[in-house]
Amino acid sequence: MGTVELELSKIKIDENRNEQVIIFKEKEGTRYLPVVIGMAEVNAIKLKLSGIKPPRPLTHDLMLSAIEKLGAKLERVVIDKLESNTFFAKLQVRRNENGTVMIDARPSDSVALALRAEAPIFAAEEVLGQAGVHEI
């Protein structure tokens, strides 16, 4: 499966449809990938982007801490499937010398985690072919 690296381009709130959309852009291209996400996840992403550090760890901070305390590292996130208008993602986690494991996750949680771990975000070429657009 070929993958394309993405960068977070913007976050849009559609108040008419009560949806939050994160928009990715190909790092080396012109396609965009809009992904609808929940309010809790958009808030977690915005919190990280704003540089605000909560006094107690939030869910995504806790998850990253657990990964790191177990001696592992989030290497990257891959949005790997689109089925019935639902995106799917995997966390690629390296476990020391024991290789990597792929963990099923929602793209919204994956992005919140990747931003905290400073891990790159990728999409499968097939997903970009299905849902990628050239204008936002």
C-alpha positions in Angstrom: 0.0 0.0 0.0 1.5 3.3 -1.1 1.1 6.2 1.4 1.3 10.0 1.1 2.5 12.2 3.9 0.0 14.8 5.0 0.0 18.0 7.1 -2.8 19.5 9.0 -4.0 22.5 6.9 -7.0 23.8 8.9 -9.9 23.0 11.1 -13.3 24.1 10.0 -16.5 24.3 12.0 -19.7 24.0 10.0 -22.3 25.3 12.4 -25.1 24.8 9.9 -24.5 21.0 9.8 -23.0 20.9 13.4 -19.8 19.2 12.1 -16.1 19.7 12.7 -13.8 19.0 9.8 -10.0 18.7 9.9 -8.4 19.3 6.5 -5.1 17.7 5.6 -3.0 18.7 2.6 -0.5 16.5 0.8 2.9 17.6 1.9 4.3 17.2 -1.6 1.2 17.7 -3.7 -2.0 19.6 -4.2 -4.8 17.3 -2.9 -6.7 17.9 0.4 -8.3 15.3 2.6 -11.3 16.6 4.6 -12.2 14.3 7.6 -15.3 15.0 9.8 -14.4 14.5 13.5 -16.1 14.8 16.9 -16.2 17.9 19.1 -14.1 16.3 21.9 -11.3 15.4 19.4 -11.3 18.8 17.7 -11.0 20.4 21.1 -8.0 18.1 21.9 -6.4 19.0 18.7 -7.0 22.8 19.1 -5.7 22.6 22.7 -2.4 21.1 21.5 -2.1 23.5 18.6 -2.6 26.5 20.9 0.2 25.3 23.2 -2.1 25.2 26.3 -1.0 22.5 28.7 -3.9 21.3 31.0 -3.1 20.8 34.7 -3.9 17.1 34.4 -3.4 14.8 31.4 -6.3 14.5 29.0 -7.1 11.2 27.3 -4.7 11.7 24.4 -1.9 12.8 26.8 -2.5 9.8 28.9 -2.4 7.5 25.9 0.9 8.9 24.7 2.3 8.7 28.2 1.3 5.0 28.5 2.9 4.3 25.1 6.2 6.0 26.2 6.2 4.5 29.7 5.9 1.0 28.2 9.1 1.8 26.2 7.5 2.3 22.9 7.2 5.2 20.4 4.4 6.3 18.1 6.2 6.3 14.8 3.4 7.5 12.5 -0.3 7.5 11.8 -1.8 6.1 8.6 -5.4 6.8 7.5 -5.7 3.5 5.7 -9.3 2.9 4.7 -12.5 4.7 3.7 -15.6 2.5 4.0 -19.3 3.7 4.0 -18.1 7.3 4.4 -16.1 6.4 7.5 -12.3 6.8 7.7 -10.1 4.2 9.5 -6.6 4.7 10.8 -3.7 2.8 12.3 -1.1 3.8 14.9 2.3 2.5 14.0 4.0 1.9 17.3 7.6 0.8 17.7 8.3 -1.5 20.6 12.1 -1.3 21.2 13.9 -4.1 19.5 10.6 -6.1 19.2 9.5 -4.4 15.9 6.4 -2.5 15.2 2.7 -3.1 15.9 -0.2 -1.5 14.1 -3.1 -0.5 16.3 -6.6 0.2 15.0 -7.8 3.7 15.9 -10.1 6.5 14.8 -8.4 9.1 12.6 -9.5 11.9 15.0 -7.9 10.2 18.0 -4.9 9.3 15.9 -4.3 12.9 14.8 -4.6 14.2 18.4 -2.0 11.6 19.4 0.3 12.3 16.5 0.4 16.0 17.2 1.4 15.3 20.8 4.1 12.8 19.8 5.2 14.9 16.9 4.7 11.9 14.6 4.0 12.2 10.9 0.5 11.6 9.5 0.0 9.6 6.2 -2.9 8.5 4.1 -3.1 5.5 1.8 -3.0 6.5 -1.8 -6.3 4.7 -2.3 -8.0 6.8 0.4 -6.7 10.0 -1.2 -8.0 8.7 -4.6 -11.4 8.2 -3.1 -11.8 11.3 -0.9 -9.1 13.7 -1.8 -10.1 17.0 -3.4 -8.0 19.7 -5.2 -9.9 22.7 -3.7 -11.2 23.5 -0.3 
